[in-house]
Amino acid sequence: MSYPLRTRGWHDVYVGIFTGALAFNLLEDQSVWVKLEDDPAFSFISTTRPVDAARNREAGPRIQDVYWKTADLTGQMISFRQPRRKVVSDDQSHENRCSRLYVAYIKLIPLTEDEAESL
């Protein structure tokens, strides 16, 4: 899935990842592949699992703000891909399953002129 960023200049880029409303989502890290249009390859970002989620009901659903990178976003699109993993044994037919992931938002924080120049 790709989205136009419709902004200009240097920004810090964060991805808001929803940890999910179901208990099994709270027990595993969630990850996604992400790239800008002119990046040569995808980058891998992930959440950290809530502390003791199996025992702490208050750890429940939430959104983690994950810093990805600082970049010039002029004319850029951002793309996401779900990681896949093997879910059958080697002696069976090959089958993959996508990881569970919910992107809640893309947050862009503009850099000041001085910050951009220092890069």
Backbone hydrogen bonds, N-H to C=O, Kabsch-Sander energy under -0.5 kcal/mol:
donor,donor_aa,acceptor,acceptor_aa,energy
3,Y,78,I,-2.7
5,L,76,Q,-2.3
6,R,76,Q,-0.5
11,H,71,A,-2.4
12,D,109,I,-2.7
13,V,69,K,-3.2
14,Y,12,D,-0.5
14,Y,107,K,-2.8
15,V,66,V,-2.6
16,G,105,Y,-2.7
17,I,15,V,-0.7
17,I,64,Q,-2.9
18,F,16,G,-0.6
18,F,102,Y,-2.9
19,T,62,R,-3.3
25,N,22,L,-1.2
26,L,22,L,-0.8
26,L,23,A,-0.9
27,L,23,A,-0.6
27,L,24,F,-0.7
28,E,25,N,-0.8
32,V,45,I,-2.4
33,W,81,R,-2.9
34,V,43,S,-2.7
35,K,79,S,-1.9
37,E,77,M,-1.7
39,D,36,L,-1.6
43,S,34,V,-3.1
45,I,32,V,-2.5
45,I,43,S,-0.5
47,T,30,Q,-2.9
53,A,50,P,-1.3
55,R,52,D,-1.5
56,N,52,D,-1.8
57,R,55,R,-0.8
59,A,56,N,-1.7
60,G,57,R,-1.3
64,Q,17,I,-2.9
66,V,15,V,-2.6
66,V,64,Q,-0.8
67,Y,65,D,-0.6
68,W,13,V,-3.1
69,K,13,V,-1.0
71,A,11,H,-2.2
73,L,9,G,-2.9
73,L,71,A,-0.7
75,G,7,T,-0.9
76,Q,73,L,-2.2
78,I,3,Y,-2.8
79,S,35,K,-2.9
80,F,1,M,-2.5
81,R,33,W,-2.2
85,R,97,R,-2.0
87,V,95,E,-1.8
88,V,95,E,-0.5
92,Q,89,S,-1.7
97,R,85,R,-1.9
99,S,83,P,-2.4
102,Y,18,F,-0.6
104,A,16,G,-3.4
104,A,102,Y,-0.7
105,Y,16,G,-1.2
107,K,14,Y,-2.5
109,I,12,D,-2.4
111,L,10,W,-2.5
116,A,112,T,-2.5
117,E,113,E,-2.5
118,S,114,D,-1.7
119,L,115,E,-0.8
119,L,116,A,-0.8
